Amino acid sequence: MILVCSWDDGHPLDQRVAELLQRHAFKGTFFVPLRNREGLPVLAPAALRALAACHEVGSHTHDHVYLRGLPEDVVRQQICTGRERLESVLGRAIAGFCYPGGEYDATTVRLVREAGFRYARSVENLVTAPPKDRYRVATTLQVYPHSAPILANNLLRYPHRWRKAALLARLCSARNLEERLRIAAAYAREQSGVLHIWGHSWELERHGLWETLDRFLRWVSDTAPRSLSISELMDACL
């Protein structure tokens, strides 16, 4: 099993997530906007550089803007300016992009590709198969206490629903988020696949999930999974 952990929004609490991952010898990928128009704080330049020294950092647009349906010039500006400014802060090229809110369409995908990104991550859940589309990279489970109907809605939103039904059924039997994470890990191990968990550090704080994540990472580390950043996963699978 390959373990991938990715985190969105570039909140200052991402530093705490990074420390937690390092404690358990896991890698992370962090998608960062330069500012968040929804009012949440973002990592300062020095903190971004420190994060990038140990983990992968990718772009999340310039202003954390949901891109689907916007005029093409606005989408291009958010994608390209976000990349250019983030690379300027880090002093090196970045490979990855994440669609804010998981919102994208064919134009968004094309512009992300044209901007030179090597991959883009979505918010499609319930997937443990290795990625086959660089610009629609799916995940397995969000580190968030979603209800069963929300998980089912995510299944219905994306193709290949029948392939995800078995995992959804198992997850819906769980009593809490930590049990769901363990079920997802066991399923990915059965499939010799990818366990890709993702989330937002500010939601970990808001919902008191730090200990849940810590316990899960400690538990899953005993199975000795191979830990990769998303860029490394792309290199291994595509």
C-alpha positions in Angstrom: 0.0 0.0 0.0 1.1 3.5 -0.8 0.1 6.3 1.6 -0.4 9.8 0.3 -1.4 12.8 2.5 -2.5 16.1 1.0 -3.7 19.3 2.7 -5.4 22.3 1.2 -5.7 26.1 1.9 -2.2 26.9 3.2 -3.5 27.8 6.7 -0.7 28.4 9.3 -1.9 25.3 11.1 -0.4 23.3 8.2 2.9 23.6 10.1 1.3 21.5 12.8 0.2 18.9 10.3 3.7 18.8 8.8 5.2 18.2 12.2 2.7 15.4 12.8 3.5 13.7 9.5 7.3 14.0 10.2 6.8 12.5 13.7 5.5 9.3 11.9 8.0 9.5 9.0 5.3 10.4 6.4 5.5 12.8 3.5 2.8 15.4 2.7 1.7 17.6 -0.2 0.4 21.0 0.7 -1.7 23.1 -1.7 -1.3 26.8 -0.9 -3.0 30.0 -2.2 -1.2 33.3 -1.8 -4.2 34.7 0.0 -7.6 33.4 0.9 -10.5 35.6 -0.2 -12.8 33.7 2.3 -10.8 35.4 5.1 -8.7 32.6 6.4 -5.1 33.3 7.1 -2.4 31.8 4.9 1.2 30.8 5.6 3.8 33.6 5.6 6.7 33.4 3.1 9.2 32.2 5.7 6.8 29.5 6.9 6.2 28.4 3.3 9.8 28.0 2.6 10.2 25.9 5.9 7.3 23.7 4.8 8.8 23.2 1.3 12.1 22.1 2.9 10.4 18.9 4.1 7.3 18.4 2.1 5.9 19.1 -1.4 4.1 22.4 -1.9 1.7 23.0 -4.7 -0.6 25.8 -5.9 -4.2 26.4 -4.9 -4.8 29.5 -7.1 -3.7 33.0 -6.1 -6.8 33.9 -4.0 -8.5 30.5 -3.3 -11.0 31.1 -6.1 -13.5 28.4 -7.2 -12.7 28.3 -11.0 -15.5 26.5 -12.7 -17.7 28.7 -14.8 -15.6 31.9 -14.5 -14.4 33.8 -17.5 -11.3 32.2 -19.1 -9.1 35.2 -18.5 -9.9 35.2 -14.8 -9.2 31.4 -14.5 -5.9 31.9 -16.3 -4.9 34.7 -14.1 -5.7 32.8 -10.9 -3.8 29.8 -12.1 -0.8 31.5 -13.6 -0.3 34.3 -11.1 -0.7 31.8 -8.2 2.0 29.6 -9.6 4.4 32.5 -10.5 4.1 34.1 -7.1 4.4 30.9 -5.2 7.5 29.9 -7.2 8.9 33.3 -6.4 8.4 32.8 -2.7 9.9 29.3 -2.7 12.7 30.1 -5.2 12.0 26.9 -7.2 9.5 25.4 -9.6 6.4 23.6 -8.4 4.7 20.7 -10.0 1.2 20.4 -8.6 -2.2 22.2 -8.5 -5.4 21.6 -6.6 -8.8 22.8 -7.7 -10.3 24.9 -4.9 -13.5 23.3 -3.7 -12.9 20.6 -6.3 -14.6 22.8 -8.8 -13.3 22.5 -12.4 -14.5 22.0 -16.0 -12.8 21.2 -19.3 -11.5 24.8 -19.6 -10.0 24.7 -16.2 -8.2 21.4 -16.9 -6.8 22.8 -20.1 -5.5 26.0 -18.5 -3.9 24.1 -15.7 -2.1 21.9 -18.2 -1.1 24.9 -20.4 0.3 26.6 -17.3 2.8 23.8 -17.0 1.6 21.9 -14.0 2.4 18.2 -14.0 -0.8 17.2 -12.2 -3.9 18.5 -10.5 -5.8 17.0 -7.6 -9.5 16.9 -7.2 -11.8 16.1 -4.3 -13.1 12.9 -5.7 -13.1 10.3 -2.8 -13.4 6.5 -2.5 -10.6 5.8 -4.9 -7.7 3.4 -4.1 -6.5 2.7 -7.6 -3.3 4.4 -8.8 -4.0 7.6 -10.7 -4.5 7.3 -14.5 -5.3 11.0 -15.3 -2.7 13.5 -14.2 -5.2 16.4 -14.1 -8.0 14.6 -12.2 -6.1 13.0 -9.4 -8.6 11.4 -7.0 -8.4 10.7 -3.3 -9.6 8.0 -0.9 -11.0 9.9 2.1 -11.2 13.3 3.6 -10.1 13.7 7.2 -13.5 15.2 8.2 -16.5 13.6 10.0 -18.8 13.6 7.0 -22.2 11.9 7.2 -22.9 8.8 5.1 -25.1 10.8 2.7 -22.3 13.2 2.0 -20.0 10.3 1.2 -22.7 8.9 -1.1 -23.1 12.3 -2.8 -19.4 12.3 -3.6 -19.7 8.9 -5.2 -22.6 10.1 -7.4 -20.7 13.2 -8.5 -18.0 11.3 -10.3 -17.8 8.4 -12.8 -17.0 4.7 -12.1 -19.4 4.6 -9.3 -19.7 0.8 -9.2 -16.0 0.6 -8.5 -16.4 2.6 -5.3 -19.5 1.0 -3.9 -17.8 -1.7 -1.9 -15.6 0.9 0.0 -18.6 3.2 0.5 -20.6 0.3 2.1 -17.7 -0.5 4.5 -17.2 3.2 5.4 -20.9 3.6 6.1 -20.7 0.9 8.8 -18.1 2.8 10.8 -19.0 4.4 14.1 -16.6 7.4 13.7 -13.9 9.0 11.6 -11.0 7.1 13.0 -12.7 3.8 12.3 -13.4 5.0 8.7 -9.7 5.9 8.2 -8.7 2.4 9.4 -11.3 0.8 7.1 -10.1 2.8 4.2 -6.5 1.8 5.0 -7.4 -1.9 5.2 -9.3 -1.7 1.9 -6.4 0.0 0.1 -4.1 -2.7 1.5 -6.3 -5.4 0.2 -6.2 -3.8 -3.2 -2.4 -3.2 -3.1 -3.5 0.3 -3.9 -3.2 3.9 -2.8 -4.6 5.3 0.5 -4.9 9.0 -0.3 -6.2 11.0 2.7 -6.6 14.7 2.5 -8.1 17.6 4.5 -7.7 21.1 5.9 -5.7 21.9 9.0 -8.1 24.5 10.1 -10.9 21.9 10.1 -8.8 19.6 12.3 -8.6 22.4 14.8 -12.3 23.4 14.5 -13.5 19.8 15.0 -10.9 18.6 17.5 -9.4 16.0 15.1 -5.7 16.3 15.9 -5.6 13.3 18.3 -7.7 11.3 15.8 -5.2 11.9 13.0 -2.2 11.3 15.3 -3.6 7.9 16.5 -4.4 6.9 12.9 -1.0 7.8 11.6 0.6 5.9 14.5 -1.6 2.9 13.8 -1.0 2.9 10.0 2.7 3.3 10.4 2.8 -0.1 12.0 1.9 -1.6 8.6 5.0 0.0 7.1 3.2 1.7 4.1 5.3 3.3 1.4 4.8 7.1 1.8 4.9 9.3 -1.3 4.2 12.9 -2.2 1.7 13.3 -5.1 4.6 14.2 -7.4 6.4 11.0 -6.5 3.1 9.1 -6.9 2.8 10.5 -10.4 6.3 9.4 -11.2 5.7 5.9 -9.9 2.3 5.4 -11.7 2.3 7.4 -14.9 
